[in-house]
Amino acid sequence: MNTSFLRPKPLKSGDTIAVISPSGALRDKETFEKGLKIWRDRAYQIKLISPYEQQGYLAGTDEQRRQALSEAWTNPDYQAIVCSRGGYGSMRLLENWSWERALPPKWLLGFSDITALQWSLYQQKIISLHAPVLTTLSQEPPWSIERLFHYLENQTLSPLQGKGWGGGIATGRLLPANLTVATHLLGTSLQPSLEGVILALEDVAESPYRIDRMLTQWRLSGLLHKVAGIALGRFSRCEAPTGTVSGSVEEVLRDRAQDLNCPIVSQLPFGHDGINAALPVGEIVTLDGNQGELQFLE
Protein backbone atom coordinates (compact mmCIF):
# COMPACT_ATOMS: atom_id res chain seq x y z
CA MET A 1 0.00 0.00 0.00
CA ASN A 2 3.06 2.29 0.11
CA THR A 3 3.68 2.23 -3.66
CA SER A 4 3.16 5.97 -4.03
CA PHE A 5 5.36 6.92 -1.07
CA LEU A 6 9.09 6.24 -0.81
CA ARG A 7 10.23 4.44 2.32
CA PRO A 8 13.99 4.69 3.05
CA LYS A 9 15.95 1.46 3.21
CA PRO A 10 16.13 -0.41 6.52
CA LEU A 11 19.06 0.49 8.73
CA LYS A 12 21.66 -2.05 9.80
CA SER A 13 24.54 -2.16 12.27
CA GLY A 14 27.52 -0.22 10.99
CA ASP A 15 25.45 2.38 9.14
CA THR A 16 26.46 6.00 9.66
CA ILE A 17 23.98 8.40 11.26
CA ALA A 18 24.25 12.15 10.65
CA VAL A 19 23.36 14.33 13.64
CA ILE A 20 22.17 17.86 12.93
CA SER A 21 20.66 20.74 14.90
CA PRO A 22 18.14 22.35 12.52
CA SER A 23 16.24 24.20 15.24
CA GLY A 24 17.21 25.35 18.73
CA ALA A 25 20.67 25.43 20.25
CA LEU A 26 21.74 22.39 22.23
CA ARG A 27 21.30 23.00 25.98
CA ASP A 28 21.42 19.62 27.70
CA LYS A 29 24.68 17.95 26.75
CA GLU A 30 24.23 15.13 29.27
CA THR A 31 21.03 13.81 27.72
CA PHE A 32 22.51 14.44 24.28
CA GLU A 33 25.47 12.17 25.08
CA LYS A 34 23.13 9.53 26.52
CA GLY A 35 21.17 9.57 23.26
CA LEU A 36 24.36 9.16 21.24
CA LYS A 37 25.34 6.21 23.42
CA ILE A 38 22.10 4.38 22.63
CA TRP A 39 22.86 4.60 18.91
CA ARG A 40 26.51 3.67 19.38
CA ASP A 41 25.64 0.71 21.59
CA ARG A 42 23.71 -0.67 18.63
CA ALA A 43 26.88 -0.45 16.51
CA TYR A 44 25.91 2.63 14.52
CA GLN A 45 28.54 5.14 13.48
CA ILE A 46 27.86 8.78 14.38
CA LYS A 47 28.82 11.89 12.41
CA LEU A 48 28.21 15.18 14.20
CA ILE A 49 27.62 17.86 11.58
CA SER A 50 26.82 20.44 14.25
CA PRO A 51 26.86 22.25 16.71
CA TYR A 52 27.66 25.72 15.48
CA GLU A 53 28.07 29.05 17.22
CA GLN A 54 24.72 29.74 18.83
CA GLN A 55 22.65 32.53 17.28
CA GLY A 56 20.20 33.63 19.96
CA TYR A 57 17.59 30.87 20.30
CA LEU A 58 18.88 29.13 17.15
CA ALA A 59 21.65 26.53 16.88
CA GLY A 60 23.41 28.58 14.19
CA THR A 61 22.66 30.86 11.29
CA ASP A 62 20.02 29.77 8.81
CA GLU A 63 22.74 29.18 6.23
CA GLN A 64 24.80 27.02 8.59
CA ARG A 65 21.82 24.91 9.55
CA ARG A 66 20.59 24.68 5.96
CA GLN A 67 24.04 23.58 4.77
CA ALA A 68 24.13 20.91 7.50
CA LEU A 69 20.72 19.61 6.41
CA SER A 70 21.88 19.56 2.79
CA GLU A 71 25.11 17.73 3.67
CA ALA A 72 23.24 15.16 5.77
CA TRP A 73 20.66 14.57 3.03
CA THR A 74 22.92 14.43 -0.04
CA ASN A 75 26.03 12.69 1.31
CA PRO A 76 25.65 8.99 0.45
CA ASP A 77 27.85 8.04 3.42
CA TYR A 78 24.94 8.80 5.77
CA GLN A 79 21.99 6.42 5.98
CA ALA A 80 19.86 8.42 8.42
CA ILE A 81 19.53 11.89 9.94
CA VAL A 82 18.79 12.33 13.63
CA CYS A 83 17.97 15.75 15.07
CA SER A 84 19.67 16.73 18.31
CA ARG A 85 16.62 18.55 19.67
CA GLY A 86 13.60 20.62 18.68
CA GLY A 87 12.93 24.14 19.90
CA TYR A 88 12.26 26.50 17.00
CA GLY A 89 13.77 27.25 13.63
CA SER A 90 13.45 24.31 11.23
CA MET A 91 10.77 26.02 9.13
CA ARG A 92 13.21 28.88 8.45
CA LEU A 93 15.38 26.43 6.50
CA LEU A 94 12.60 25.55 4.06
CA GLU A 95 12.30 28.92 2.36
CA ASN A 96 13.55 28.37 -1.21
CA TRP A 97 14.52 24.81 -0.24
CA SER A 98 14.13 21.68 -2.35
CA TRP A 99 14.93 18.09 -1.42
CA GLU A 100 17.38 16.37 -3.77
CA ARG A 101 15.27 13.64 -5.35
CA ALA A 102 17.99 12.09 -7.52
CA LEU A 103 19.45 10.26 -4.51
CA PRO A 104 17.76 7.48 -2.51
CA PRO A 105 15.82 8.90 0.45
CA LYS A 106 17.07 8.41 3.99
CA TRP A 107 15.46 8.41 7.39
CA LEU A 108 14.90 11.70 9.20
CA LEU A 109 14.06 11.38 12.90
CA GLY A 110 12.66 13.99 15.25
CA PHE A 111 9.47 15.58 16.57
CA SER A 112 8.10 18.87 17.87
CA ASP A 113 9.71 21.63 15.75
CA ILE A 114 10.95 18.96 13.32
CA THR A 115 7.31 18.74 12.17
CA ALA A 116 8.16 21.33 9.51
CA LEU A 117 10.86 19.14 7.93
CA GLN A 118 8.64 16.06 8.11
CA TRP A 119 5.67 17.78 6.50
CA SER A 120 7.99 19.00 3.75
CA LEU A 121 9.16 15.42 3.16
CA TYR A 122 5.54 14.25 3.22
CA GLN A 123 4.88 16.69 0.37
CA GLN A 124 7.64 14.87 -1.52
CA LYS A 125 5.99 11.51 -0.69
CA ILE A 126 8.96 10.42 1.41
CA ILE A 127 8.36 8.64 4.71
CA SER A 128 10.12 9.96 7.83
CA LEU A 129 9.86 9.13 11.51
CA HIS A 130 8.19 11.17 14.26
CA ALA A 131 10.37 9.93 17.11
CA PRO A 132 12.54 11.05 20.04
CA VAL A 133 15.35 13.48 19.34
CA LEU A 134 18.78 12.74 20.81
CA THR A 135 18.16 14.75 23.97
CA THR A 136 14.99 12.79 24.79
CA LEU A 137 15.85 9.29 23.56
CA SER A 138 17.42 8.12 26.84
CA GLN A 139 14.22 9.01 28.70
CA GLU A 140 12.21 6.46 26.72
CA PRO A 141 11.33 3.12 28.35
CA PRO A 142 13.15 0.09 26.88
CA TRP A 143 10.09 -1.10 24.95
CA SER A 144 9.79 2.24 23.14
CA ILE A 145 13.48 2.27 22.18
CA GLU A 146 13.29 -1.31 20.95
CA ARG A 147 10.12 -0.51 19.01
CA LEU A 148 11.82 2.44 17.30
CA PHE A 149 14.84 0.42 16.18
CA HIS A 150 12.69 -2.54 15.18
CA TYR A 151 10.86 -0.28 12.74
CA LEU A 152 14.06 1.26 11.37
CA GLU A 153 15.71 -2.13 10.95
CA ASN A 154 12.73 -4.39 10.15
CA GLN A 155 10.03 -2.00 8.87
CA THR A 156 7.23 -3.24 11.14
CA LEU A 157 5.54 -1.63 14.13
CA SER A 158 3.36 -2.96 16.93
CA PRO A 159 0.02 -1.13 17.46
CA LEU A 160 -0.49 1.60 20.04
CA GLN A 161 -3.36 1.64 22.51
CA GLY A 162 -5.19 4.74 23.66
CA LYS A 163 -8.70 5.76 24.70
CA GLY A 164 -11.35 5.53 22.01
CA TRP A 165 -13.87 8.33 21.63
CA GLY A 166 -15.92 6.42 19.07
CA GLY A 167 -16.46 7.28 15.44
CA GLY A 168 -15.79 3.89 13.89
CA ILE A 169 -12.72 2.81 11.96
CA ALA A 170 -10.71 4.62 9.28
CA THR A 171 -7.62 3.86 7.22
CA GLY A 172 -5.33 6.51 5.78
CA ARG A 173 -1.84 7.92 5.71
CA LEU A 174 -0.51 8.94 9.09
CA LEU A 175 0.41 12.62 9.44
CA PRO A 176 1.88 13.36 12.89
CA ALA A 177 2.51 16.93 14.01
CA ASN A 178 3.08 19.26 16.87
CA LEU A 179 -0.16 21.26 16.83
CA THR A 180 1.47 24.67 17.26
CA VAL A 181 4.07 24.11 14.54
CA ALA A 182 1.52 22.61 12.16
CA THR A 183 -0.89 25.50 12.69
CA HIS A 184 1.83 27.90 11.55
CA LEU A 185 2.30 25.84 8.37
CA LEU A 186 -1.36 26.05 7.33
CA GLY A 187 -1.85 27.99 4.12
CA THR A 188 1.82 27.69 3.14
CA SER A 189 3.42 25.51 0.49
CA LEU A 190 4.49 23.16 3.29
CA GLN A 191 0.92 22.21 4.14
CA PRO A 192 0.11 18.84 2.56
CA SER A 193 -3.37 17.79 1.56
CA LEU A 194 -5.29 16.65 4.62
CA GLU A 195 -7.90 14.79 2.61
CA GLY A 196 -8.30 11.33 4.14
CA VAL A 197 -5.26 11.46 6.44
CA ILE A 198 -5.04 10.16 9.99
CA LEU A 199 -3.91 13.31 11.78
CA ALA A 200 -1.81 12.69 14.92
CA LEU A 201 -1.43 15.72 17.20
CA GLU A 202 0.49 16.56 20.37
CA ASP A 203 1.62 19.73 22.09
CA VAL A 204 3.32 21.14 25.17
CA ALA A 205 3.00 24.22 27.38
CA GLU A 206 -0.03 25.71 25.64
CA SER A 207 -2.98 26.93 27.70
CA PRO A 208 -6.38 25.41 26.87
CA TYR A 209 -7.59 28.62 25.23
CA ARG A 210 -4.57 28.54 22.89
CA ILE A 211 -5.36 24.95 21.92
CA ASP A 212 -8.95 26.07 21.34
CA ARG A 213 -7.82 28.98 19.17
CA MET A 214 -5.58 26.79 17.02
CA LEU A 215 -8.17 24.06 16.49
CA THR A 216 -10.79 26.69 15.73
CA GLN A 217 -8.50 28.01 13.00
CA TRP A 218 -8.30 24.47 11.57
CA ARG A 219 -12.10 24.26 11.67
CA LEU A 220 -12.69 27.66 10.08
CA SER A 221 -10.27 26.80 7.29
CA GLY A 222 -12.27 23.62 6.59
CA LEU A 223 -9.16 21.49 6.99
CA LEU A 224 -10.16 19.59 10.12
CA HIS A 225 -13.31 18.34 8.40
CA LYS A 226 -11.22 16.68 5.67
CA VAL A 227 -9.27 14.24 7.85
CA ALA A 228 -10.29 10.59 8.11
CA GLY A 229 -9.40 10.29 11.79
CA ILE A 230 -7.60 12.01 14.66
CA ALA A 231 -5.01 10.39 16.93
CA LEU A 232 -4.29 12.48 20.01
CA GLY A 233 -1.08 12.10 21.95
CA ARG A 234 0.06 13.93 25.05
CA PHE A 235 -0.81 17.57 25.66
CA SER A 236 1.61 18.09 28.51
CA ARG A 237 1.79 21.19 30.69
CA CYS A 238 -1.30 22.49 28.91
CA GLU A 239 -3.13 23.53 32.05
CA ALA A 240 -4.49 27.03 32.53
CA PRO A 241 -2.50 29.34 34.86
CA THR A 242 -3.45 29.09 38.52
CA GLY A 243 -6.44 31.22 39.33
CA THR A 244 -7.66 31.33 35.72
CA VAL A 245 -11.19 30.24 34.90
CA SER A 246 -10.76 27.60 32.23
CA GLY A 247 -11.85 24.22 31.01
CA SER A 248 -9.32 21.42 30.80
CA VAL A 249 -7.38 20.70 27.64
CA GLU A 250 -9.33 17.43 27.20
CA GLU A 251 -12.60 19.36 27.38
CA VAL A 252 -11.29 21.70 24.68
CA LEU A 253 -10.18 18.80 22.48
CA ARG A 254 -13.57 17.12 22.79
CA ASP A 255 -15.42 20.36 22.10
CA ARG A 256 -13.39 21.14 18.98
CA ALA A 257 -13.14 17.63 17.51
CA GLN A 258 -15.85 15.26 18.63
CA ASP A 259 -18.50 16.46 16.18
CA LEU A 260 -16.33 15.69 13.14
CA ASN A 261 -17.91 12.25 12.58
CA CYS A 262 -14.58 10.46 12.32
CA PRO A 263 -12.74 8.04 14.63
CA ILE A 264 -10.82 9.75 17.42
CA VAL A 265 -8.40 8.11 19.85
CA SER A 266 -6.82 10.05 22.71
CA GLN A 267 -4.13 9.31 25.30
CA LEU A 268 -1.83 7.63 22.81
CA PRO A 269 1.77 7.37 24.06
CA PHE A 270 3.52 10.04 22.03
CA GLY A 271 4.53 13.65 22.57
CA HIS A 272 6.54 15.67 25.08
CA ASP A 273 7.24 14.88 28.75
CA GLY A 274 6.68 11.13 28.59
CA ILE A 275 6.74 8.14 26.30
CA ASN A 276 7.17 9.23 22.70
CA ALA A 277 6.49 6.08 20.68
CA ALA A 278 7.68 6.21 17.08
CA LEU A 279 5.13 7.21 14.42
CA PRO A 280 6.03 6.85 10.72
CA VAL A 281 5.05 9.98 8.82
CA GLY A 282 3.29 8.86 5.65
CA GLU A 283 2.73 5.17 6.36
CA ILE A 284 -0.73 3.62 5.98
CA VAL A 285 -2.46 3.07 9.34
CA THR A 286 -5.86 2.12 10.69
CA LEU A 287 -7.42 4.09 13.54
CA ASP A 288 -10.14 2.35 15.56
CA GLY A 289 -12.15 4.92 17.49
CA ASN A 290 -14.19 2.22 19.20
CA GLN A 291 -11.33 0.08 20.50
CA GLY A 292 -8.89 2.98 20.91
CA GLU A 293 -6.18 1.41 18.74
CA LEU A 294 -3.74 2.79 16.18
CA GLN A 295 -2.56 -0.06 13.96
CA PHE A 296 0.28 0.09 11.45
CA LEU A 297 -0.19 -1.80 8.20
CA GLU A 298 2.71 -3.49 6.43
C-alpha positions as CSV (number, residue, x, y, z in Angstrom):
1,M,0.0,0.0,0.0
2,N,3.1,2.3,0.1
3,T,3.7,2.2,-3.7
4,S,3.2,6.0,-4.0
5,F,5.4,6.9,-1.1
6,L,9.1,6.2,-0.8
7,R,10.2,4.4,2.3
8,P,14.0,4.7,3.1
9,K,15.9,1.5,3.2
10,P,16.1,-0.4,6.5
11,L,19.1,0.5,8.7
12,K,21.7,-2.0,9.8
13,S,24.5,-2.2,12.3
14,G,27.5,-0.2,11.0
15,D,25.5,2.4,9.1
16,T,26.5,6.0,9.7
17,I,24.0,8.4,11.3
18,A,24.3,12.1,10.7
19,V,23.4,14.3,13.6
20,I,22.2,17.9,12.9
21,S,20.7,20.7,14.9
22,P,18.1,22.4,12.5
23,S,16.2,24.2,15.2
24,G,17.2,25.4,18.7
25,A,20.7,25.4,20.3
26,L,21.7,22.4,22.2
27,R,21.3,23.0,26.0
28,D,21.4,19.6,27.7
29,K,24.7,18.0,26.8
30,E,24.2,15.1,29.3
31,T,21.0,13.8,27.7
32,F,22.5,14.4,24.3
33,E,25.5,12.2,25.1
34,K,23.1,9.5,26.5
35,G,21.2,9.6,23.3
36,L,24.4,9.2,21.2
37,K,25.3,6.2,23.4
38,I,22.1,4.4,22.6
39,W,22.9,4.6,18.9
40,R,26.5,3.7,19.4
41,D,25.6,0.7,21.6
42,R,23.7,-0.7,18.6
43,A,26.9,-0.5,16.5
44,Y,25.9,2.6,14.5
45,Q,28.5,5.1,13.5
46,I,27.9,8.8,14.4
47,K,28.8,11.9,12.4
48,L,28.2,15.2,14.2
49,I,27.6,17.9,11.6
50,S,26.8,20.4,14.3
51,P,26.9,22.2,16.7
52,Y,27.7,25.7,15.5
53,E,28.1,29.0,17.2
54,Q,24.7,29.7,18.8
55,Q,22.6,32.5,17.3
56,G,20.2,33.6,20.0
57,Y,17.6,30.9,20.3
58,L,18.9,29.1,17.2
59,A,21.7,26.5,16.9
60,G,23.4,28.6,14.2
61,T,22.7,30.9,11.3
62,D,20.0,29.8,8.8
63,E,22.7,29.2,6.2
64,Q,24.8,27.0,8.6
65,R,21.8,24.9,9.6
66,R,20.6,24.7,6.0
67,Q,24.0,23.6,4.8
68,A,24.1,20.9,7.5
69,L,20.7,19.6,6.4
70,S,21.9,19.6,2.8
71,E,25.1,17.7,3.7
72,A,23.2,15.2,5.8
73,W,20.7,14.6,3.0
74,T,22.9,14.4,0.0
75,N,26.0,12.7,1.3
76,P,25.7,9.0,0.4
77,D,27.8,8.0,3.4
78,Y,24.9,8.8,5.8
79,Q,22.0,6.4,6.0
80,A,19.9,8.4,8.4
81,I,19.5,11.9,9.9
82,V,18.8,12.3,13.6
83,C,18.0,15.8,15.1
84,S,19.7,16.7,18.3
85,R,16.6,18.6,19.7
86,G,13.6,20.6,18.7
87,G,12.9,24.1,19.9
88,Y,12.3,26.5,17.0
89,G,13.8,27.2,13.6
90,S,13.4,24.3,11.2
91,M,10.8,26.0,9.1
92,R,13.2,28.9,8.4
93,L,15.4,26.4,6.5
94,L,12.6,25.5,4.1
95,E,12.3,28.9,2.4
96,N,13.5,28.4,-1.2
97,W,14.5,24.8,-0.2
98,S,14.1,21.7,-2.3
99,W,14.9,18.1,-1.4
100,E,17.4,16.4,-3.8
101,R,15.3,13.6,-5.4
102,A,18.0,12.1,-7.5
103,L,19.4,10.3,-4.5
104,P,17.8,7.5,-2.5
105,P,15.8,8.9,0.5
106,K,17.1,8.4,4.0
107,W,15.5,8.4,7.4
108,L,14.9,11.7,9.2
109,L,14.1,11.4,12.9
110,G,12.7,14.0,15.3
111,F,9.5,15.6,16.6
112,S,8.1,18.9,17.9
113,D,9.7,21.6,15.7
114,I,11.0,19.0,13.3
115,T,7.3,18.7,12.2
116,A,8.2,21.3,9.5
117,L,10.9,19.1,7.9
118,Q,8.6,16.1,8.1
119,W,5.7,17.8,6.5
120,S,8.0,19.0,3.8
121,L,9.2,15.4,3.2
122,Y,5.5,14.2,3.2
123,Q,4.9,16.7,0.4
124,Q,7.6,14.9,-1.5
125,K,6.0,11.5,-0.7
126,I,9.0,10.4,1.4
127,I,8.4,8.6,4.7
128,S,10.1,10.0,7.8
129,L,9.9,9.1,11.5
130,H,8.2,11.2,14.3
131,A,10.4,9.9,17.1
132,P,12.5,11.0,20.0
133,V,15.4,13.5,19.3
134,L,18.8,12.7,20.8
135,T,18.2,14.8,24.0
136,T,15.0,12.8,24.8
137,L,15.9,9.3,23.6
138,S,17.4,8.1,26.8
139,Q,14.2,9.0,28.7
140,E,12.2,6.5,26.7
141,P,11.3,3.1,28.4
142,P,13.2,0.1,26.9
143,W,10.1,-1.1,24.9
144,S,9.8,2.2,23.1
145,I,13.5,2.3,22.2
146,E,13.3,-1.3,20.9
147,R,10.1,-0.5,19.0
148,L,11.8,2.4,17.3
149,F,14.8,0.4,16.2
150,H,12.7,-2.5,15.2
151,Y,10.9,-0.3,12.7
152,L,14.1,1.3,11.4
153,E,15.7,-2.1,11.0
154,N,12.7,-4.4,10.1
155,Q,10.0,-2.0,8.9
156,T,7.2,-3.2,11.1
157,L,5.5,-1.6,14.1
158,S,3.4,-3.0,16.9
159,P,0.0,-1.1,17.5
160,L,-0.5,1.6,20.0
161,Q,-3.4,1.6,22.5
162,G,-5.2,4.7,23.7
163,K,-8.7,5.8,24.7
164,G,-11.4,5.5,22.0
165,W,-13.9,8.3,21.6
166,G,-15.9,6.4,19.1
167,G,-16.5,7.3,15.4
168,G,-15.8,3.9,13.9
169,I,-12.7,2.8,12.0
170,A,-10.7,4.6,9.3
171,T,-7.6,3.9,7.2
172,G,-5.3,6.5,5.8
173,R,-1.8,7.9,5.7
174,L,-0.5,8.9,9.1
175,L,0.4,12.6,9.4
176,P,1.9,13.4,12.9
177,A,2.5,16.9,14.0
178,N,3.1,19.3,16.9
179,L,-0.2,21.3,16.8
180,T,1.5,24.7,17.3
181,V,4.1,24.1,14.5
182,A,1.5,22.6,12.2
183,T,-0.9,25.5,12.7
184,H,1.8,27.9,11.5
185,L,2.3,25.8,8.4
186,L,-1.4,26.0,7.3
187,G,-1.9,28.0,4.1
188,T,1.8,27.7,3.1
189,S,3.4,25.5,0.5
190,L,4.5,23.2,3.3
191,Q,0.9,22.2,4.1
192,P,0.1,18.8,2.6
193,S,-3.4,17.8,1.6
194,L,-5.3,16.6,4.6
195,E,-7.9,14.8,2.6
196,G,-8.3,11.3,4.1
197,V,-5.3,11.5,6.4
198,I,-5.0,10.2,10.0
199,L,-3.9,13.3,11.8
200,A,-1.8,12.7,14.9
201,L,-1.4,15.7,17.2
202,E,0.5,16.6,20.4
203,D,1.6,19.7,22.1
204,V,3.3,21.1,25.2
205,A,3.0,24.2,27.4
206,E,0.0,25.7,25.6
207,S,-3.0,26.9,27.7
208,P,-6.4,25.4,26.9
209,Y,-7.6,28.6,25.2
210,R,-4.6,28.5,22.9
211,I,-5.4,24.9,21.9
212,D,-8.9,26.1,21.3
213,R,-7.8,29.0,19.2
214,M,-5.6,26.8,17.0
215,L,-8.2,24.1,16.5
216,T,-10.8,26.7,15.7
217,Q,-8.5,28.0,13.0
218,W,-8.3,24.5,11.6
219,R,-12.1,24.3,11.7
220,L,-12.7,27.7,10.1
221,S,-10.3,26.8,7.3
222,G,-12.3,23.6,6.6
223,L,-9.2,21.5,7.0
224,L,-10.2,19.6,10.1
225,H,-13.3,18.3,8.4
226,K,-11.2,16.7,5.7
227,V,-9.3,14.2,7.8
228,A,-10.3,10.6,8.1
229,G,-9.4,10.3,11.8
230,I,-7.6,12.0,14.7
231,A,-5.0,10.4,16.9
232,L,-4.3,12.5,20.0
233,G,-1.1,12.1,22.0
234,R,0.1,13.9,25.1
235,F,-0.8,17.6,25.7
236,S,1.6,18.1,28.5
237,R,1.8,21.2,30.7
238,C,-1.3,22.5,28.9
239,E,-3.1,23.5,32.1
240,A,-4.5,27.0,32.5
241,P,-2.5,29.3,34.9
242,T,-3.4,29.1,38.5
243,G,-6.4,31.2,39.3
244,T,-7.7,31.3,35.7
245,V,-11.2,30.2,34.9
246,S,-10.8,27.6,32.2
247,G,-11.9,24.2,31.0
248,S,-9.3,21.4,30.8
249,V,-7.4,20.7,27.6
250,E,-9.3,17.4,27.2
251,E,-12.6,19.4,27.4
252,V,-11.3,21.7,24.7
253,L,-10.2,18.8,22.5
254,R,-13.6,17.1,22.8
255,D,-15.4,20.4,22.1
256,R,-13.4,21.1,19.0
257,A,-13.1,17.6,17.5
258,Q,-15.8,15.3,18.6
259,D,-18.5,16.5,16.2
260,L,-16.3,15.7,13.1
261,N,-17.9,12.2,12.6
262,C,-14.6,10.5,12.3
263,P,-12.7,8.0,14.6
264,I,-10.8,9.8,17.4
265,V,-8.4,8.1,19.8
266,S,-6.8,10.0,22.7
267,Q,-4.1,9.3,25.3
268,L,-1.8,7.6,22.8
269,P,1.8,7.4,24.1
270,F,3.5,10.0,22.0
271,G,4.5,13.7,22.6
272,H,6.5,15.7,25.1
273,D,7.2,14.9,28.8
274,G,6.7,11.1,28.6
275,I,6.7,8.1,26.3
276,N,7.2,9.2,22.7
277,A,6.5,6.1,20.7
278,A,7.7,6.2,17.1
279,L,5.1,7.2,14.4
280,P,6.0,6.9,10.7
281,V,5.1,10.0,8.8
282,G,3.3,8.9,5.6
283,E,2.7,5.2,6.4
284,I,-0.7,3.6,6.0
285,V,-2.5,3.1,9.3
286,T,-5.9,2.1,10.7
287,L,-7.4,4.1,13.5
288,D,-10.1,2.3,15.6
289,G,-12.1,4.9,17.5
290,N,-14.2,2.2,19.2
291,Q,-11.3,0.1,20.5
292,G,-8.9,3.0,20.9
293,E,-6.2,1.4,18.7
294,L,-3.7,2.8,16.2
295,Q,-2.6,-0.1,14.0
296,F,0.3,0.1,11.5
297,L,-0.2,-1.8,8.2
298,E,2.7,-3.5,6.4
